[in-house]
Amino acid sequence: MRLLVTGATGFLGEHLCRELVERGQTVVGLARTRSAVLAELGVEHVRGDVLAGPELDRALEDCVAVFHLAGAVSRDPDDAQRMMRLHVDGTRRVLERMAAAKITRMVLASTSGTIGVSKDEEILDERAPYAEEIVAGWPYYASKIYQERLAFEHGQRLGIEIVAVNPSLLLGPGDRRLSSTGDVRKFIRREIPVVPKGGINFVDARDAAVATANALEHGRAGERYLLGGPNWTMKEFFGRLGRVANVSPPRLRLPASWNRFGAAVVEELWRHRGKEPPVDRISVEMAEHFWWIDSAKAEKELGFAARDPQLTLQDTVAYLRRGVDEA
């Protein structure tokens, strides 16, 4: 089969392309930048944007399905409009061009944060409602909720089957842009001073790629599938990561209001100087919540299997120290 992967040069995109190629599929990658990884795999690269230009139509030629991964990750409120346009308007355009090309199946890469986040120690599954109230001030997750809704509703109108995969925090090797592993690098550099009170879930990007590939054939139209690994408190996560990285984890614990206030002050001072702050209010707020999820549905229907989380942490730290962290 000839398959299109949008956002092919991203963290999940490169792992997905590798998985599809290893299964004998012909893969076309639509992305604004080139990738040595994809070139080595023999992926046909179409340089373009999902929002405009004729490249999308060219990339769709003779394809039978689309993996829609194109997106942006940011915690900066100033990026809200850009992410909304890319995730919502971009998805609408991909669906409409798919309909014109008579392609009727899309696997959409979303995030567990559309439904899998809580103020309490609660493990959520696909039956949870959208976490609109919680994520309203977090632009990335708010835009992904709108993207999911648009994809399911517009896809149905156009006669396109939509299957959504919702991975938690992606870790593992290969995150060249630090889109998901940036906080791990901060930890290694001892730039995280306190232990938030929340909880985290993460998944190896390689395992998420396998499940995403499986969703093309085995995912049920109109359904979403949470992809996650362990549900740990932030204290446990930092403790395990510290042992892997041989870095002492932070020990200071402050009330949530103190953490948010301090982060807001630091963020304002650094941005006033025209610099990127080492910590920001939104990141602190997010870390005070619980991102715990249940992936039983994906395990049963997509054959999803999460590897030993300790191995994922080891591979993440090794990758960062081997290349990105030394740059």
Secondary structure as a PSIPRED ss2 file (coil, helix, strand):
# PSIPRED VFORMAT (PSIPRED V4.0)

   1 M C   1.000  0.000  0.000
   2 R E   0.000  0.000  1.000
   3 L E   0.000  0.000  1.000
   4 L E   0.000  0.000  1.000
   5 V E   0.000  0.000  1.000
   6 T E   0.000  0.000  1.000
   7 G C   1.000  0.000  0.000
   8 A C   1.000  0.000  0.000
   9 T C   1.000  0.000  0.000
  10 G C   1.000  0.000  0.000
  11 F H   0.000  1.000  0.000
  12 L H   0.000  1.000  0.000
  13 G H   0.000  1.000  0.000
  14 E H   0.000  1.000  0.000
  15 H H   0.000  1.000  0.000
  16 L H   0.000  1.000  0.000
  17 C H   0.000  1.000  0.000
  18 R H   0.000  1.000  0.000
  19 E H   0.000  1.000  0.000
  20 L H   0.000  1.000  0.000
  21 V H   0.000  1.000  0.000
  22 E H   0.000  1.000  0.000
  23 R C   1.000  0.000  0.000
  24 G C   1.000  0.000  0.000
  25 Q C   1.000  0.000  0.000
  26 T E   0.000  0.000  1.000
  27 V E   0.000  0.000  1.000
  28 V E   0.000  0.000  1.000
  29 G E   0.000  0.000  1.000
  30 L E   0.000  0.000  1.000
  31 A E   0.000  0.000  1.000
  32 R C   1.000  0.000  0.000
  33 T C   1.000  0.000  0.000
  34 R C   1.000  0.000  0.000
  35 S C   1.000  0.000  0.000
  36 A H   0.000  1.000  0.000
  37 V H   0.000  1.000  0.000
  38 L H   0.000  1.000  0.000
  39 A H   0.000  1.000  0.000
  40 E H   0.000  1.000  0.000
  41 L H   0.000  1.000  0.000
  42 G C   1.000  0.000  0.000
  43 V C   1.000  0.000  0.000
  44 E E   0.000  0.000  1.000
  45 H E   0.000  0.000  1.000
  46 V E   0.000  0.000  1.000
  47 R E   0.000  0.000  1.000
  48 G C   1.000  0.000  0.000
  49 D C   1.000  0.000  0.000
  50 V C   1.000  0.000  0.000
  51 L C   1.000  0.000  0.000
  52 A C   1.000  0.000  0.000
  53 G C   1.000  0.000  0.000
  54 P C   1.000  0.000  0.000
  55 E H   0.000  1.000  0.000
  56 L H   0.000  1.000  0.000
  57 D H   0.000  1.000  0.000
  58 R H   0.000  1.000  0.000
  59 A H   0.000  1.000  0.000
  60 L H   0.000  1.000  0.000
  61 E C   1.000  0.000  0.000
  62 D C   1.000  0.000  0.000
  63 C C   1.000  0.000  0.000
  64 V C   1.000  0.000  0.000
  65 A E   0.000  0.000  1.000
  66 V E   0.000  0.000  1.000
  67 F E   0.000  0.000  1.000
  68 H E   0.000  0.000  1.000
  69 L C   1.000  0.000  0.000
  70 A C   1.000  0.000  0.000
  71 G C   1.000  0.000  0.000
  72 A C   1.000  0.000  0.000
  73 V C   1.000  0.000  0.000
  74 S C   1.000  0.000  0.000
  75 R C   1.000  0.000  0.000
  76 D C   1.000  0.000  0.000
  77 P H   0.000  1.000  0.000
  78 D H   0.000  1.000  0.000
  79 D H   0.000  1.000  0.000
  80 A H   0.000  1.000  0.000
  81 Q H   0.000  1.000  0.000
  82 R H   0.000  1.000  0.000
  83 M H   0.000  1.000  0.000
  84 M H   0.000  1.000  0.000
  85 R H   0.000  1.000  0.000
  86 L H   0.000  1.000  0.000
  87 H H   0.000  1.000  0.000
  88 V H   0.000  1.000  0.000
  89 D H   0.000  1.000  0.000
  90 G H   0.000  1.000  0.000
  91 T H   0.000  1.000  0.000
  92 R H   0.000  1.000  0.000
  93 R H   0.000  1.000  0.000
  94 V H   0.000  1.000  0.000
  95 L H   0.000  1.000  0.000
  96 E H   0.000  1.000  0.000
  97 R H   0.000  1.000  0.000
  98 M H   0.000  1.000  0.000
  99 A H   0.000  1.000  0.000
 100 A H   0.000  1.000  0.000
 101 A C   1.000  0.000  0.000
 102 K C   1.000  0.000  0.000
 103 I C   1.000  0.000  0.000
 104 T C   1.000  0.000  0.000
 105 R E   0.000  0.000  1.000
 106 M E   0.000  0.000  1.000
 107 V E   0.000  0.000  1.000
 108 L E   0.000  0.000  1.000
 109 A E   0.000  0.000  1.000
 110 S C   1.000  0.000  0.000
 111 T C   1.000  0.000  0.000
 112 S H   0.000  1.000  0.000
 113 G H   0.000  1.000  0.000
 114 T H   0.000  1.000  0.000
 115 I C   1.000  0.000  0.000
 116 G C   1.000  0.000  0.000
 117 V C   1.000  0.000  0.000
 118 S E   0.000  0.000  1.000
 119 K C   1.000  0.000  0.000
 120 D C   1.000  0.000  0.000
 121 E C   1.000  0.000  0.000
 122 E C   1.000  0.000  0.000
 123 I C   1.000  0.000  0.000
 124 L E   0.000  0.000  1.000
 125 D C   1.000  0.000  0.000
 126 E C   1.000  0.000  0.000
 127 R C   1.000  0.000  0.000
 128 A C   1.000  0.000  0.000
 129 P C   1.000  0.000  0.000
 130 Y C   1.000  0.000  0.000
 131 A C   1.000  0.000  0.000
 132 E H   0.000  1.000  0.000
 133 E H   0.000  1.000  0.000
 134 I H   0.000  1.000  0.000
 135 V H   0.000  1.000  0.000
 136 A C   1.000  0.000  0.000
 137 G C   1.000  0.000  0.000
 138 W C   1.000  0.000  0.000
 139 P H   0.000  1.000  0.000
 140 Y H   0.000  1.000  0.000
 141 Y H   0.000  1.000  0.000
 142 A H   0.000  1.000  0.000
 143 S H   0.000  1.000  0.000
 144 K H   0.000  1.000  0.000
 145 I H   0.000  1.000  0.000
 146 Y H   0.000  1.000  0.000
 147 Q H   0.000  1.000  0.000
 148 E H   0.000  1.000  0.000
 149 R H   0.000  1.000  0.000
 150 L H   0.000  1.000  0.000
 151 A H   0.000  1.000  0.000
 152 F H   0.000  1.000  0.000
 153 E H   0.000  1.000  0.000
 154 H H   0.000  1.000  0.000
 155 G H   0.000  1.000  0.000
 156 Q H   0.000  1.000  0.000
 157 R H   0.000  1.000  0.000
 158 L H   0.000  1.000  0.000
 159 G C   1.000  0.000  0.000
 160 I C   1.000  0.000  0.000
 161 E E   0.000  0.000  1.000
 162 I E   0.000  0.000  1.000
 163 V E   0.000  0.000  1.000
 164 A E   0.000  0.000  1.000
 165 V E   0.000  0.000  1.000
 166 N E   0.000  0.000  1.000
 167 P E   0.000  0.000  1.000
 168 S C   1.000  0.000  0.000
 169 L E   0.000  0.000  1.000
 170 L E   0.000  0.000  1.000
 171 L E   0.000  0.000  1.000
 172 G C   1.000  0.000  0.000
 173 P C   1.000  0.000  0.000
 174 G C   1.000  0.000  0.000
 175 D C   1.000  0.000  0.000
 176 R C   1.000  0.000  0.000
 177 R C   1.000  0.000  0.000
 178 L C   1.000  0.000  0.000
 179 S C   1.000  0.000  0.000
 180 S C   1.000  0.000  0.000
 181 T C   1.000  0.000  0.000
 182 G H   0.000  1.000  0.000
 183 D H   0.000  1.000  0.000
 184 V H   0.000  1.000  0.000
 185 R H   0.000  1.000  0.000
 186 K H   0.000  1.000  0.000
 187 F H   0.000  1.000  0.000
 188 I H   0.000  1.000  0.000
 189 R C   1.000  0.000  0.000
 190 R C   1.000  0.000  0.000
 191 E C   1.000  0.000  0.000
 192 I C   1.000  0.000  0.000
 193 P C   1.000  0.000  0.000
 194 V E   0.000  0.000  1.000
 195 V C   1.000  0.000  0.000
 196 P C   1.000  0.000  0.000
 197 K C   1.000  0.000  0.000
 198 G C   1.000  0.000  0.000
 199 G E   0.000  0.000  1.000
 200 I E   0.000  0.000  1.000
 201 N E   0.000  0.000  1.000
 202 F E   0.000  0.000  1.000
 203 V E   0.000  0.000  1.000
 204 D E   0.000  0.000  1.000
 205 A H   0.000  1.000  0.000
 206 R H   0.000  1.000  0.000
 207 D H   0.000  1.000  0.000
 208 A H   0.000  1.000  0.000
 209 A H   0.000  1.000  0.000
 210 V H   0.000  1.000  0.000
 211 A H   0.000  1.000  0.000
 212 T H   0.000  1.000  0.000
 213 A H   0.000  1.000  0.000
 214 N H   0.000  1.000  0.000
 215 A H   0.000  1.000  0.000
 216 L H   0.000  1.000  0.000
 217 E H   0.000  1.000  0.000
 218 H H   0.000  1.000  0.000
 219 G C   1.000  0.000  0.000
 220 R C   1.000  0.000  0.000
 221 A C   1.000  0.000  0.000
 222 G C   1.000  0.000  0.000
 223 E C   1.000  0.000  0.000
 224 R E   0.000  0.000  1.000
 225 Y E   0.000  0.000  1.000
 226 L E   0.000  0.000  1.000
 227 L E   0.000  0.000  1.000
 228 G C   1.000  0.000  0.000
 229 G C   1.000  0.000  0.000
 230 P C   1.000  0.000  0.000
 231 N E   0.000  0.000  1.000
 232 W E   0.000  0.000  1.000
 233 T E   0.000  0.000  1.000
 234 M H   0.000  1.000  0.000
 235 K H   0.000  1.000  0.000
 236 E H   0.000  1.000  0.000
 237 F H   0.000  1.000  0.000
 238 F H   0.000  1.000  0.000
 239 G H   0.000  1.000  0.000
 240 R H   0.000  1.000  0.000
 241 L H   0.000  1.000  0.000
 242 G H   0.000  1.000  0.000
 243 R H   0.000  1.000  0.000
 244 V H   0.000  1.000  0.000
 245 A H   0.000  1.000  0.000
 246 N C   1.000  0.000  0.000
 247 V C   1.000  0.000  0.000
 248 S C   1.000  0.000  0.000
 249 P C   1.000  0.000  0.000
 250 P C   1.000  0.000  0.000
 251 R C   1.000  0.000  0.000
 252 L E   0.000  0.000  1.000
 253 R C   1.000  0.000  0.000
 254 L C   1.000  0.000  0.000
 255 P C   1.000  0.000  0.000
 256 A H   0.000  1.000  0.000
 257 S H   0.000  1.000  0.000
 258 W H   0.000  1.000  0.000
 259 N H   0.000  1.000  0.000
 260 R H   0.000  1.000  0.000
 261 F H   0.000  1.000  0.000
 262 G H   0.000  1.000  0.000
 263 A H   0.000  1.000  0.000
 264 A H   0.000  1.000  0.000
 265 V H   0.000  1.000  0.000
 266 V H   0.000  1.000  0.000
 267 E H   0.000  1.000  0.000
 268 E H   0.000  1.000  0.000
 269 L H   0.000  1.000  0.000
 270 W H   0.000  1.000  0.000
 271 R H   0.000  1.000  0.000
 272 H H   0.000  1.000  0.000
 273 R C   1.000  0.000  0.000
 274 G C   1.000  0.000  0.000
 275 K C   1.000  0.000  0.000
 276 E C   1.000  0.000  0.000
 277 P C   1.000  0.000  0.000
 278 P C   1.000  0.000  0.000
 279 V C   1.000  0.000  0.000
 280 D C   1.000  0.000  0.000
 281 R H   0.000  1.000  0.000
 282 I H   0.000  1.000  0.000
 283 S H   0.000  1.000  0.000
 284 V H   0.000  1.000  0.000
 285 E H   0.000  1.000  0.000
 286 M H   0.000  1.000  0.000
 287 A H   0.000  1.000  0.000
 288 E C   1.000  0.000  0.000
 289 H C   1.000  0.000  0.000
 290 F E   0.000  0.000  1.000
 291 W C   1.000  0.000  0.000
 292 W C   1.000  0.000  0.000
 293 I E   0.000  0.000  1.000
 294 D C   1.000  0.000  0.000
 295 S C   1.000  0.000  0.000
 296 A H   0.000  1.000  0.000
 297 K H   0.000  1.000  0.000
 298 A H   0.000  1.000  0.000
 299 E H   0.000  1.000  0.000
 300 K H   0.000  1.000  0.000
 301 E H   0.000  1.000  0.000
 302 L C   1.000  0.000  0.000
 303 G C   1.000  0.000  0.000
 304 F C   1.000  0.000  0.000
 305 A C   1.000  0.000  0.000
 306 A C   1.000  0.000  0.000
 307 R C   1.000  0.000  0.000
 308 D C   1.000  0.000  0.000
 309 P H   0.000  1.000  0.000
 310 Q H   0.000  1.000  0.000
 311 L H   0.000  1.000  0.000
 312 T H   0.000  1.000  0.000
 313 L H   0.000  1.000  0.000
 314 Q H   0.000  1.000  0.000
 315 D H   0.000  1.000  0.000
 316 T H   0.000  1.000  0.000
 317 V H   0.000  1.000  0.000
 318 A H   0.000  1.000  0.000
 319 Y H   0.000  1.000  0.000
 320 L H   0.000  1.000  0.000
 321 R H   0.000  1.000  0.000
 322 R H   0.000  1.000  0.000
 323 G C   1.000  0.000  0.000
 324 V H   0.000  1.000  0.000
 325 D H   0.000  1.000  0.000
 326 E H   0.000  1.000  0.000
 327 A C   1.000  0.000  0.000
